[in-house]
């Protein structure tokens, strides 16, 4: 039997793994938040889960949200496909050489077309016109047939704490979507370096927390801060529902050459 990317070091961790990998329509999906300082391995942790999903559920669609103007993470994975919403003008650059790189993309108009274009067995990397649109995508996936997993890198971008006006309302809607995820068939796996940058209403709906090196433990967690402080890079503690918890490790997915950065040409900084 193939050894998993996510390796469990304590018995109770097996129950956590089973919950993360569970695909039961009577239970539905889940939301997992991964916390850790820069360099703690948050991306490797999420990619490890993605690889396990592909091996266990080869027909499941996996979506990945990467950030503009920061180092691309999706190309650490061996198989990926980029989907760009109509109206988005995107450019990829080798940040070491400072040159534009030709990266194949698939254009789509509407989430039905995105689903049709998406391929199982890989990361389907999605770039949308606005961070607001990721809420609409989550809502669409929740109502769509079949299980899907959506990885959101740096999710404070779509649910910032210090928001007003339209963004404040969108955060409230996103909080409701997180609450109702289990009624659909979507698993959301999000990461952030600083949870205090994420809207508190959204964070209050998180079901499962993964604490990596340098992270701060939620006040209601059964995991002690001192235990997390002793973690090494490549290790994690996880809790589910503040009752089930355990410790484990994950493999590294180092950056791939060339190191890319994605730029939204419609909204140049």
Buried (B, 14 or more C-beta within 10 A) or exposed (E): EEEBBBBBEEEEBEBBBEBBBEBEEEEBBBBBBBBBBEEBBBBBBBBBBBBBBBEEBEEBBBBBBBBBEEBBBBBBBEEBBBBBBEEBEBBBBBBEEEEEEEBEBBBBEEBEBBBEEBBBBBBBBBBBBBBBBBBBBBBBBBEBEBBBBBBBBBBBBBBBBEBEEEBEEBBBBBBEBBBBBBEBBBBBBBBBBEBEBBBEBBBEBBBBBBBBBBBBBBEEBEBEEEEBEEBEBBBBBBBBEBEBBBBBBBBBBEEBEBBBBBBBEEEEE
